[in-house]
Amino acid sequence: MKIGIIFILLLCIGCSGTQQYSFSIRGNVEGAKYGKAFLLTPKEEVIYSTKIDGGDFELRGTLEEPGQYVLSVNRRQFMFFMDGKNMRIECPYRSFSSKYLKGSPANDLSIEYGKLQEDYTAKQERFFKEYKKATDAGNQKAADEAMTQVLLVGEAEFALTKEFVREHPDNIFSAYISEKAGRENYTKAKELYELLTPQAQQCSWGCLLKQHLDGLATSAEGLMCPEFTVSDEDGNQVTMSSLKGDILVLDFWASWCGPCRQEMKSLREQYKEFKDKGVRFVSISLDASSDKWKEACEEENIPWLSTLADGGWDDSEVRKLFGIQSIPHIVLVGKDGKIVGKNVRRNLLRDKIIELLNK
């Protein structure tokens, strides 16, 4: 039985939207003699279903293209990447998982990549624990060092992702991890997109990565910071052109963002260090409510210029202009008005500022 559901982002409808993908999944699940098997979207919407007979089932059909799905047998399920034509899974019901699925190269790559990520994940978890311990103890220097290490592990993980995509440029899974890794940085997005084959570029994740790339092109590192307008706490307009002349630290945040509030503690120390050396700090809130923004400004006692972007998170043109997908997000602008760094934080931000001051 097929229930027509098209889920554009996660179900992967390609840019062209013309080619159909036929598949079959045969299964033998010991311990699940009867019941039903389902193919679902990542939001658990039913696409296909079939009866289980003596532990055996077969799901067969046509989709817009390969992508990410959920396979469910009775009360057990797993998310997986599907690009095979004839796939099979044989396993005990109690161990039902994607590692037993055969015949899907994208699923095999996702498992391989997951194993490669394990060391990076363990390192980040360790540094996050150190960060929390230092934060709880009020040791800002140690907290900054620990968070800097978290960010450096993230950069090392990007190098892993880039090499993985280089080795597997034609698979949809490579497009998937490229989209995740390149969504906020023009240089990274460009490097990853150019590694993908034309076929991988045409899947939904490849198309989405291209959208990020096009959107980030106006605020890439090395380009002049685009003009924008925000409002200060008195309702006066503040434009990018009015801020030029100093090194600028643009801090994108919101009152509801806990990590943003923590980031301000680090920024406060850097503000004390650099405020009299030609470095100007500006916070740009993406709050939808001006009252909540002003309340948070008072709670944080922000000593530098605090501004509000119109539209809140969803509709902020300033956020879209800079291609910001998550906060805190800090943009560093040189005296010449060119963007020096995006999403640069903690000690990495401090090092960049010192580098600019020494030029």
N, C-alpha and C positions, 0 to 999 in steps of 0.2 A: 504494500500500500504506500502510495506517495502522497505526502502533504506538501503542496507547493510553498516553499519558503525561500526567499532570496535575501541573504544577509550580506550586504555589500562589502563590509570591511573584513570581517573575519572569515566569511565563507569564500572570499576571494573571487570576485568577478573581475576578469581581466580588463585591460584598457580597451581592447577591441570588442570584447563581449560577444564574439561570434562563434568561437570554437566550443564544441561540447566535449565533455569528458565522461566516458563510460567506464564503469568499474564493477567489480564484484568482490565481496568479502565472504569467504566461507569460514565457518568456525566449528570447532568441536570443543565444548567447555565441559569438562568432567565435573559433575556435581550440580549441573544446571540442566536437568533432563527436559524440563518444560518451562514455559514462560514465553517471553518475547525479547527479541534483539532490536535495537534501534540505532539508526545513524542520526545524530543530532548536530545542530549548530553549536558553537561555543556558548551560546546563551540557552542551550538545552531546548531548542525548538525542534520538533520532530520533522525530519526530511523523509526517511524511509523506515519502515518497520516490517518485521517478519516473525513467524512463530518458530519456537525452538522445539525440535522433535528428537528426543533421546540425546540431548546435548548438542545436536547438530543444527546449524542454521545457515542461511545464505541471504545476504543483502546484495541486491543488484539494481543498478539504475544508471541514470545520466545526470550529471551536474554541470554547472556552468564551466567550472575548471577545478583542478586540484587545489587543495587548501588545508585548513585546520578544521577538524571535526571532533565529535565525541562519539565513541562507540560504547553502547550500553547493553548489558545483559542482565535482565531482571534488576537487582538493586546495586549492581556494581558497574562502574564505568571508568573510562579514561579518555583524556584528550590526546589527539595524535595528529601527525601531518600525513596526509594521504595524497599520493601521486602515482600509485601503482594501478595496473589494470586488473590483475588477478591476484588478490591478497588472501592470506589464510592466517588464522590464529588457532592454536591448539594449546590449552593450558587448563589447570584446575581452576574451578570457579573462585576459590579463596585467593588465588594468585593472579587474578585477571588484571593484566596491565599491558601497556604498549610494547614492552620489551619482547613479548611473545608474537607480535604481529610480523609476518613475513611478506615480502613482495612490494614494500613501499620504500623506495630509496630516501625520500624526504624524512620518513620516520626513523630510518636507520641513522641518517645524519643528525637528527635532533638528539638521539641517544648518545651518539659519539661526541657531539658538541657539549652536551650536558656533563659528560665525564670530564672533558677538558676544563670546564668551568669550575669544577669542584674545588680545586686548590684556591682559585680566586675568591670564591664564595666564602671559604673557610677563613681566609685572610681578612676579608672585609668584616665578617662577623667578629673576629678577634679584635680588630681595631674599633669597631662599633662599641664593644664592651668596654674597651679602654676609654673611649670618648664619653660614654655614659658615666663611668666611674669618676672621671675627671670633672665632668659637668656637675654631678651631684656633690662633689667636694668643693666646687667653686674655683677650681684650678683652670683658669682660662687658657694659660699657656699650654698646659698638657692637653686640654680639650682640642685646641687648634692643631697641635701636632698629630693627635690621633685622627682627627677628621681629614687632615691633609693626607695622611697615609691611606685612608679610605678612598680619597679622590685619585691618588696615584695608582692604587690597585685597579680602579676603574679605567684609567688610561692604559694600563698593561692589558686589561681585558679587551679593550678596543683593538690593540695590536693583535691579540689572539683572534678576534672576530675577523679582522681584515685578512689575516693569513688563511683562515678557514674559508672565507669567501673566494679568495684567490685560487684555492685548491678545488673548490666546488662551485664555479661561477654560473652553472646552468640549472641549478636546482632551486625550487621555490623556497626551500628552507633558508638558503643563503639570502634570498630577497627578504625573507621575514626578519632575520637577525640584522640585516643591513638597515632595514627601516627603523628598527628599535635603536640601533647604535647611531644612526645619522640624523635623527629627527630634529636635533637642536643645533647642529653645527654644520655650517656650509661646507667647510673643507672635508670633514669626515663623510658627509653625505655624498659629496662629489667623488671622493676616492672610492667609496663602496659602490656607488651607482656605475661608475666606469669599469669596475671589475666584473659586473654582471653581464651575462650574455644578453643579446636582444630578447630572447625568449623569456628569460627571467625578469628582465626589465618590464615585460608586458603583463606579468601577473599582477594581482592587486597590490601586493606589498611593494613590487617594483614601481608601480604607478604612484603609490602613496609616497614612496621615497622621492620620486621625481617631483611631486607636489611640494614636499618639504624643501627640496633643492631649489626650486623656483622661488618659493616664498622666502627662503633665507638669503637669496642672492642680493637683496637690497641692504642687508645688514651684516655682510660677511666681514671677517677680520681683514684689515687692510684697506677697506673702503671708508669713505667719509660717513660719519654717523648720520643717519637720516633725520630729517627735521620732524619734530613732534611737539605737541602741546599738552601740558598737564596743568593742574591747579594747585596752588599752595593752600595752607590752612585758612588763609583769609579770603580765599576765592580768587586771588590774582592769577593770571595766566603766566606760566613759565614755559619758555620755548627752548629748544636745543640751541638755537643761535644765541640766546641770551646767556648761555652757560659756557660758551666757547672761550678758550684762552687759558684755562686751567686743565690739569689732568683731572678727568671726571671718573668717579666711581658711581655707577648707576645701579642701585639696589632695588630689584623688583621683588615685592613681597605682598603679603595680605595679613590682616589681623587674625584670620582663622588658620593661618599656617604656622604650626608649632615650630618646625625647623627654621622658618624665617625669623621667628622671634629669638631663637638661639643664635642664629647667624649674626644678629645685631650686636650681640655681646662681643663677638670677634671684631666686627666692624668698629665698635666703639674704641677698642684698643688701637686699631689702625688709624682711626680719626685723630686720636690724641697724638699719635706719632707723626702724622703727615699734614695736619690741618694748617700749619704755618709754613709749609714747604711748597705751596702751589698745587695742592691736591684738594679737590672739592668733592664732597660726598652728597649725593641726592638719592633719597628713597622715593620710589614710585610705587604706590599702592594699587593693587588690582581689586580692591574691595568694591562691592556693589553698593554698600551703604557708607555714606560719608560720615554718619554718626559713629559707626563701629570703627572706622578708620581713625577719626579724631580721638576716640576713647583709647584706642591702642597706642596712638602717638603719645598721649598723656601718660599712659601706663609705662611705656618704654622710655619716656623723657628723652626723645630723640634730639640730640644737640645740633644736627645738621638740617639742611632743607628737606622738608617732608612734603611730598606732593601726592595727588590722587589722579589716576587716569580714568577717563570717562568709560562707562560701559561695563565695569566689573570684569571678572575673569572671562565670561563667555563672549562679550561683545567689545572688549577693549581693542581699539585699533592700534594702540601702542604695543600691546602684547603681540598682536599679529604681525606688526611691522618688524619686530625683532625675532619673530619665530619662536617665541617662548612657549614651551610645552609643560614646564614644571617650575616651581619656585621652592626655595630661593634661587634667584638667577641674577648674577652680577655681570654687568658689562663695563669694561674698562676702556676709556677713550683718552687718547693722547692730546697734548696741547694743540696739535694741528687739526684736531677734530676727527682723526681717523680711529676706527675701532681697533684696539690692540688685543683684546681678549673677551671672550664670551663664556659665561658660566665658569668664571675663574674665581676661586674662593680660598679663604683661610690663608695659610702661609704661601700658597701659590700666588694669591693676589698680592700679598705683601712683597714677594720677590719681584713680581712684574712692575709694581709701583717703583721700587728701588731702581730697577733697571731703567725705567723711563726718566727718573730724576737724575741718573748718572749719565744720560746721553748729552 
